[in-house]
Amino acid sequence: MKRTILFAVIAIACILGARAQKFALVDMEYILKNVPAYEMANEQLNQLSQRWQKEVEAVGTEAQNMYQNFLADKVFLTDEQVKAREQEIVAKEKEATELRYKYFGPEGELYKKRQSLLKPVQDDVYNAIKKVAEERGYQAIFDRASSSDIIYASPRIDVSNEVLAKLGYSN
């Protein structure tokens, strides 16, 4: 009997505890699509990326052309000229690799530019989400866009439009 009562009390406490927790969802893709600063930053990054990619490809193409010319001329070259041309080709290929790393590497220019352009917008969105959570008493707000675990969620718990309103963009 005591075990049954104890079990019932624990079950009720767990249920009440679970009900006391409030949570909500946001759709970060939706929010960011409706923030003009984010869209402009993304467009700027895409343009930079394309320009840098063309630059890297130009150096790579130059190295490829040097190699093709070398193969065509190889029979007419002395051993010293062959070694010199091979070194030039290797240097050009190394230049292309270094340029690619400089622009697109883990600490490259694109990464730095992305940080400088997108981080302020992401911080503003985070702060707006935090304000909504504090005002409405949510213990957690989940991103439905990045979570593949959420199969269904009621639209009533989606606070994306409230976050946009906090940012000054009403939908």
C-alpha positions as CSV (number, residue, x, y, z in Angstrom):
1,M,0.0,0.0,0.0
2,K,2.8,2.4,0.9
3,R,4.5,1.6,-2.3
4,T,1.4,2.4,-4.3
5,I,0.9,5.7,-2.6
6,L,4.6,6.6,-3.0
7,F,4.4,5.7,-6.7
8,A,1.3,7.8,-7.2
9,V,2.8,10.8,-5.4
10,I,6.0,10.5,-7.6
11,A,3.9,10.1,-10.8
12,I,1.8,13.2,-9.9
13,A,5.0,15.2,-9.1
14,C,6.5,14.3,-12.4
15,I,3.4,15.2,-14.3
16,L,3.1,18.5,-12.6
17,G,6.8,19.2,-13.0
18,A,6.6,18.4,-16.7
19,R,3.5,20.6,-17.2
20,A,5.3,23.5,-15.5
21,Q,8.0,23.6,-18.1
22,K,7.1,25.8,-21.0
23,F,8.8,25.6,-24.4
24,A,8.4,27.0,-27.9
25,L,9.7,26.6,-31.4
26,V,11.2,29.0,-33.9
27,D,12.0,28.6,-37.5
28,M,15.4,30.1,-38.0
29,E,15.3,29.8,-41.8
30,Y,12.0,31.7,-41.8
31,I,13.3,34.4,-39.5
32,L,16.5,34.9,-41.3
33,K,14.8,35.1,-44.7
34,N,12.7,37.9,-43.3
35,V,15.7,39.9,-42.0
36,P,17.0,42.1,-44.9
37,A,20.4,42.6,-43.4
38,Y,20.9,38.8,-43.4
39,E,19.9,38.5,-47.0
40,M,22.2,41.3,-48.1
41,A,25.1,39.8,-46.2
42,N,24.5,36.5,-47.8
43,E,24.4,38.1,-51.2
44,Q,27.6,39.9,-50.5
45,L,29.3,36.7,-49.4
46,N,28.1,34.9,-52.6
47,Q,29.5,37.6,-54.8
48,L,32.9,37.5,-52.9
49,S,32.9,33.7,-53.1
50,Q,32.3,33.7,-56.8
51,R,35.0,36.3,-57.4
52,W,37.5,34.5,-55.4
53,Q,36.6,31.1,-57.0
54,K,37.2,32.6,-60.4
55,E,40.5,33.9,-59.3
56,V,41.5,30.5,-58.0
57,E,40.3,28.8,-61.1
58,A,42.3,31.3,-63.3
59,V,45.5,30.4,-61.5
60,G,44.7,26.7,-61.7
61,T,43.9,27.0,-65.4
62,E,47.2,28.8,-65.9
63,A,49.0,26.0,-64.2
64,Q,47.2,23.5,-66.4
65,N,48.1,25.4,-69.6
66,M,51.7,25.6,-68.5
67,Y,51.7,21.8,-68.0
68,Q,50.1,21.2,-71.5
69,N,52.7,23.5,-73.1
70,F,55.4,21.7,-71.2
71,L,54.2,18.3,-72.5
72,A,54.2,19.6,-76.1
73,D,57.6,21.2,-75.8
74,K,59.3,18.6,-73.6
75,V,61.0,16.8,-76.5
76,F,62.7,20.0,-77.6
77,L,64.0,21.0,-74.1
78,T,67.3,20.2,-72.4
79,D,67.4,18.5,-69.0
80,E,67.9,21.9,-67.3
81,Q,65.0,23.5,-69.1
82,V,62.8,20.5,-68.3
83,K,63.6,20.9,-64.6
84,A,63.1,24.6,-64.7
85,R,59.7,24.3,-66.4
86,E,58.7,21.5,-63.9
87,Q,59.6,23.8,-61.0
88,E,57.5,26.7,-62.6
89,I,54.5,24.4,-63.0
90,V,54.8,23.1,-59.4
91,A,55.2,26.7,-58.1
92,K,52.0,27.7,-60.1
93,E,50.1,24.7,-58.7
94,K,51.3,25.5,-55.2
95,E,50.1,29.2,-55.8
96,A,46.6,27.9,-56.7
97,T,46.5,25.7,-53.7
98,E,47.6,28.5,-51.4
99,L,45.2,30.9,-52.9
100,R,42.3,28.4,-52.4
101,Y,43.4,27.9,-48.8
102,K,43.7,31.7,-48.2
103,Y,40.2,32.3,-49.4
104,F,38.3,29.2,-48.5
105,G,40.4,27.5,-45.8
106,P,39.1,27.0,-42.2
107,E,40.5,30.4,-41.2
108,G,40.3,31.9,-44.7
109,E,39.0,35.2,-45.9
110,L,35.5,33.8,-46.6
111,Y,35.2,32.5,-43.0
112,K,36.4,35.9,-41.6
113,K,34.0,37.8,-43.8
114,R,31.1,35.6,-42.9
115,Q,31.9,36.1,-39.2
116,S,32.0,39.9,-39.7
117,L,28.8,40.1,-41.7
118,L,26.5,37.4,-40.3
119,K,27.5,37.3,-36.6
120,P,25.9,40.6,-35.7
121,V,22.6,39.6,-37.3
122,Q,22.7,36.2,-35.6
123,D,23.4,37.9,-32.3
124,D,20.4,40.2,-32.8
125,V,18.2,37.2,-33.5
126,Y,19.5,35.3,-30.5
127,N,18.9,38.3,-28.2
128,A,15.3,38.7,-29.6
129,I,14.7,35.0,-29.0
130,K,16.0,35.4,-25.5
131,K,13.7,38.3,-24.8
132,V,10.7,36.4,-26.0
133,A,11.7,33.5,-23.8
134,E,12.1,35.7,-20.8
135,E,8.9,37.6,-21.3
136,R,6.7,34.5,-21.9
137,G,8.5,32.3,-19.3
138,Y,9.9,29.7,-21.7
139,Q,12.6,27.4,-20.3
140,A,13.6,26.4,-23.8
141,I,13.1,27.4,-27.4
142,F,14.0,24.9,-30.1
143,D,14.8,25.6,-33.7
144,R,12.4,23.5,-35.9
145,A,14.5,24.2,-39.0
146,S,17.6,22.5,-37.8
147,S,15.9,19.7,-35.9
148,S,15.0,16.7,-37.9
149,D,13.7,15.0,-34.7
150,I,10.5,17.2,-34.6
151,I,7.9,15.3,-36.6
152,Y,5.0,17.5,-35.7
153,A,4.6,20.7,-33.6
154,S,1.5,22.7,-33.1
155,P,1.6,26.1,-34.8
156,R,0.5,27.6,-31.5
157,I,4.0,27.1,-30.0
158,D,5.8,28.7,-32.9
159,V,7.1,32.1,-31.8
160,S,8.9,33.0,-35.0
161,N,6.7,36.0,-35.8
162,E,7.1,37.3,-32.2
163,V,10.9,37.1,-32.7
164,L,10.6,39.0,-36.0
165,A,8.4,41.7,-34.2
166,K,11.1,42.0,-31.5
167,L,13.6,42.6,-34.3
168,G,11.4,45.3,-35.8
169,Y,10.1,43.3,-38.8
170,S,6.5,42.5,-38.6
171,N,4.9,39.9,-40.8
